[in-house]
Amino acid sequence: QRVPYGTLILLLLNLGIFVLDHVFHLGMVKGLYLYHAHPQWYQFVTNAFCHANWSHLSSNIFFVYVFGKLVEEEEGVVGVWLSYIVTGLGASVASYMLL
């Protein structure tokens, strides 16, 4: 059984950004969120790594681990990262268009 390093790194990145934002209150992290009024192009991707609260983060981490592990077993590290970025981008575009 291979360790899903791509998925684990993805989870650690999400957790790290959450800690920087909600524990250390690092101001530059707020620039990663999607601002609907005047979005920057990169926020459509970086928004996928931002979470409003612990409940939001923990539920996302659970599903990323479960499904990311399966995707990584079949498609590798690039597959899991690409699927995360593409679905995050799609969610950001949908949010921007609907809100």
N, C-alpha and C positions, 0 to 999 in steps of 0.2 A: 504494500500500500504506500503510494507516494504522498508526501506532504504537499498540500496545496499552497505553495509559497506565494503565488500571485494573489490568491484570495486572502491569505493572512496579511500580506503587505497592504492590500486594499483596506482591510478592516483596521489595521493599525493607523493608516493614514487618516481614515475617518475619525477614529478615536482621538488621534493627536490634534486634529483641527478642532474637534469638539472641546478638548481640554484647553487649548489655546484661547478659544472664544469664551467658554463659559466658566472656566476656573481662573485663568490668568487675565481674562478680559483684554486680550491683545487687540487693539483697535483695527489693525490692518486686516484682520480676519473678516470684519464686517464688509469690506470691499469685495469679498468673494461671493457674497450673497447676491441673488438676482434682484436688482432694483428695477421694478417695472416702469417707473416714470422715465428714467434715463439709463437704460441698461448699457453696460460695456459688453463688447463681443465675448470676452473671456468668461463673463459671469454665467453664460449659458452652459458652460462646462464645469466651472468651479462650484457652482451652486449644488451640484450633485454630491459634494463633500461637506455641505453645511447642513446642520440639523438644529431645529428650534429648541429641543429639550431632550432630556434623557430618554423619555418614552419613544420619541421619534427615532433617536439614534439606536436604541436597543432593538427595536423592531426591525429596523433596516439592517443592522448587523446580523441579526438572526437569519433573515432571508438571504442576505448576501453570502453568508457562510454556507447555508444549505444549498442554494442554487449555484453559487460561485464554485463550490467544490465540484459539483456535477459538470458544470461547463468546463472547468479547468481539466478535469479528467479526460474529457472528449476533445477539447479544442486547444488546451494548453494555456499558458500564462497570457499570451497575446489575445486569445479568444475571450478569456474572462475580463480582461481590462477593456477590450473593445466593446464587449456587450455592456459593461458598466457605463462606459462613456456614452455610447449611443443611446441607451435607455435614459440616462441622465439628461442628455441633450434633448431627447424627445419630451421628457417631462418638463424641462425648462421652457421649451417652445410652447407646449400646451398651456403651461401656467401663464406665460406672457400673453398668449392670445386670449385666454379666458378671463384673466383678472384685470 
